[in-house]
């Protein structure tokens, strides 16, 4: 439920549609810097639980417990925030937050909205199974939350893979129109990776972690960005490493090692 200042009462969020925390909901259409749906934060009921998610490309979204039922300012909410949804890359969402039972405050820019979840949050439903394959085994129809956790743990252990994929998918992270990936060999040279097939190997491994099979290369960028596994901060870090490698001659050594010839030469 959300608190409607206009009505002076709690309003139920219908579980079969998204409740957008847009310009109208937050400010009564007063603040024109806030986004309209679907480019804003929202609440949705998926996998038998409520989620707070954000497609806002301008503002972070803060979620803090509502401890006294009052109306604190945005700065107080931001200081007390339990969760912070980062600014979303264009055309993608920040990783959603499961909304626990209780009273909550959401802050976007200078605005604060009160939320209340009275029902207990059920355990997530298992990922539905797909049709049997030729070997008679049933494959899951899509990746679940566990897949994102596996990838995050892998990136925590392997910074080189995280930076390589961020550099490779940089146009996607930046929200470019009709984005393209960088040539894999350019990524290998820029980050001084171990071999020509390093980026391809990372992609195959990630597909195995997410879908437990290969053949999902076209869906990989969308999964990584929509789950907050690659962010502008990762791209900034990758670019700093590349700039340092160029300055120290690491990239030139890698070019000689791989006998790289740029296109057109």
N, C-alpha and C positions, 0 to 999 in steps of 0.2 A: 504494500500500500504506500502511496505517496501523499504527503500533506499538501492540500490545495489551499494556498493563501487566499485565493479569490472566494472559495466556498467556505473557508474556515472549518474544514473537516478532512478526514482521511478518505482517499479515493482508491478503490481497488484497481490493481493492474490486471487486465485480462490475460490469462496464461496463453491464449492462442494467438496473441499478436505482440509486437514489440511496443513497449512504452518508451518513447523517445524523450530524453532529457534535453530538449532543444531550446531555441530562443524563446518560444512561447511558454514552455513549462517553467523555465528558470526565471525569466525576467518579464513575462507578460508582453513579449515582443518589444521591450524597451531598449535592450542592449543589442545593437546591430552588429557588434563584433562576434556575438555568439552564432553558431551555425544552426541551420535548420536540418531536419531529417532528410536523408540518412547520413549526414556528415557530422554527427554529434555522438554523444554518449547515449546509452539506452539500457533498459532492463528487458530481459527475455527469459522465458521458461523453457529450458532444454535439458534433456537427459534427467528429467524429474527433479530439477533444482533451478533456482533463480540465479542468473548471472548478471553482473554489471560489466558492460563492455564499452569500448570507445572507438569511434572512427574520427574523432576530433583531431584535425591536423594543426590546430593552433594552441589549444590548452591541454594541460594535464588534468586528470580527473582524480580527486582525492576522496577516499572513503574513510570516515572516522566514526567511532561509536558515539551514539547520542546518549550521554550519561545523565543529563539532567532535564531533558525535554525542552530545553530553551532554544534560542535562536542565536548561536554564536556567529561571529563574523568569519569570513573566509580564511583569514590568517590563522585563527584559532583552530579551525577544522584542519587546515593544512599541517599545522604543527602536531596535531594529535592523530594524524592519518595512520591507519593500519595498513592501507594499501594505496599505492599511487599508480595509476595507469598512465604510461608515458604518452607523449604526443604521437599519434598514429602516422605511420608512413602513408603517403597518398595511395588510395584505393585498397588499403588494408586496415585491419584492426590491431589495436594493442591487445596483448594477451588478456582474456577476460578474468574476472575475479568471481568466484562462487560466493554468493551473498549468504552469510550465516544468519541464523534466526536471531532476532533482536531489533533494536532501534538504531538507525544509522543516519549519518549526515554525509551528503555528497556535495563537494565544492567544485565548481567549474568557474575559472576566472574569479570574479568578486562575488559570485552568487552561491548560495547554499540552499540545498533542498533536503527535507527530512524524509526518510524512508522507514518502513516498519515491515518486518517479516514475522508473522505470528506462527505460521505452520512450521513444523519440523522439516528440515531438509533431508529428503531420502537419500540413500546411497545412489550413486550414478548407475544407470542401467547398463548392462553389458553391451558391448558393440554387437549389433545384429550380424548374424552370419550370412555369408554369401552362398551361392550355389556350390555343390561339390565340384571339384576339379577332376581331371582325368585320373588322378591317382586315388580318387575316392575320398580325399580329405576335404573338409570344409574350411574355406578361407574367410577371414573377416571381410566385411564389405567396405570398410574404411578405417582409417587410423583413429584411435581413441586418445584420451588424455595421457595414457601411459606412454604412447609414442613420443609425445612432446617431452615428457620427462626423460625418456631414454636419450633423445637428441641433446637435451640440455646437459645431461650428465656427460655425454661424449664430448661436447664442446668445452665443458669445464676441464676435462682431462687433456684435450687436444686443441690448444689455442691456434695452432697452425691451420687446422681444418676450418675453424670458425673464421679466421681472417681471410683465408683463401676464398671461402664461399661468399663472404661479405664483399670482397673485391670483385669477384666473378659476377655477382648479382647486383652490382652497384646501381645500375640504372633502374632496377626494380625498387631498390631501397629508397632511391631519390624520387620515385613516383613519376619517372619520365613517361611521356606518351609513347606507345609502341616500344617498350624497352627491349634491349638486346643484351645478351650476356657478352662479356669480354672474351676474346680468344683465350683458350685454356693455356696456351704456351706463354702468352703475355702475363698471365697470372703466375705461372711457374717461375718466370724470370723475375718479375717484380718482387715476389716474396721469397725467392731463392729456395724453391721447393725441391724435393729430392729427385724427381724425375719428370719426364714429359707427361706421364699419365697420372700425376698426383691428383689433379682436380677431378678427373674422371673416376678415380678410385674413391675419393671422398664422396662423390655423388652416389656411386653404387652402394657404398656402405650406409649412407644416410637412408637411401631407399629401403635397404634391408632393415634398418632400425625402425623405420616408420611403417612400412607396409609389409615387411617380412618377405619381400620379393622385389625384383627389379621390374622395370617397365613403367615407372611412374615419373620419369624425368621431367615431363611437362608440368607436373603438379608440385614439384619440389619447392620451387621459389615461393609459390603461394602458401604452402604449408609452413615454411620457415618464417615468413614475414607475418602471417596471420596469427601465429602462436608466439610472436615476440622473440623468436630464436635468433633472428638477425635484425639489427636495429641500426639507425644512423650512427650511434656511438661505436658499433663494431666497424662500420665503414670508415669512420674518422680514425680509429686505431689502425686499421689496415693501411690507410693512406699515409699515416705517420711512419709506419714501418717501411713502406715503399720509398718514401722520400729519404729516409735515413739510408736505405740500401743504395739508392742512386748516389747519394752524397759520398758514401764510403767505397763506391766502385763495386759493390756486391752484384748489382744488376749486370754490369758490363762483364764481370767474370762469368756470370751465369749464361750470358749470351754466347760467350766464347765456348763455354763448356758444352752448350747445346747446339753450337754452330747455327745460331738463329739469324735469319735474314728477313728483315721487315718486308712486308708486301710492297711491290713496285721496284724492288732493288734486284 
